[in-house]
Amino acid sequence: MPILEKPAIPQPPEPAVNPLYSPRGAKLATRVWGSSEESPRAVCLMVPGGGWHSGYFETLALFLNQQGFACTSYDPVGMGYSEAEPGAPEGCIHINQFDDFVEDIFAALVWTKQQLQCSADVPIFLIGESVGGLQVLAAGLAEDRAKAADINLAGIIVTGAALEIDPATLPPKPVIKVLAFLSRFYPRLKMPATDFSGTFDAAFGNKEWAKVARLDPGVQVSPRPTMGAATAMVTAGEKIARRAKAFGVPLLAIHAVNDCRTMCAAMQKFVDQSGSLTEGFWVEDTTGHQLLQDREEVTSRVMEKMASWLLERT
């Protein structure tokens, strides 16, 4: 049974002796939770969602440590305690293309193996939530990169993956098309009239976590993407969904049935259409989006499901 701590702002990450850098130059904040075992049974790299940071994975990481898994995480470029993308407007999240996020995942995988001094064949799992879930799904469709980097990608877990964002939180589709067109010419302009804070509190089944997160200097309550970044993230879900049949990595997808930010049905469809290695779709009866900060019984079930799935594969 996971031990769930009282909601509190996570400590900032400690400076790394060997820092992780994005291939495009940004220094990315990292965290390492080593297994108590000398040789971990496997390694989990965790990728947080938009405007979020890696400190909120600590309870899950410590629980997985007890099962023999070593864990690492990083704050995506422009989020949490990481540096912004080179050339990004001040205070904005910017990427040139969605593949930049995927590029960073593989850089983090190589860094993780070096940091933990892992053997070449150690099984590595990706865990991503929300937009981080979208990123790890994209990484799962890039198996050639994993092989080129000598990564034994053994499986992927996603929670609340942003395969399709709730239309109620987005501008109307005609406006999105106009913005997508403009982003070709002005990719670094801040998205106009964007306020994603309306569903912030609703994303937490445990409202104490919402209060804590609002006070956390590393959390962006309403992330400020550039037009290029926003367009890349919205269109990436559609592109990934179209490639579901090509997905060849063992996958566990976990989603709230009434997720207030992302569409459960879109993830269900992806699982139904994907390859034979997609092994489960776990639905939780909640409206929350941050399933690791939900009601105690929900978060405990989610963490136990993750651990049992990982243990079955190592």
Summary of the structure (lengths in Angstrom):
residues: 314
radius of gyration: 18.0
end to end distance: 19.8
largest distance: 55.3
contacts: 1134
relative contact order: 0.16
helix: 40%
strand: 17%
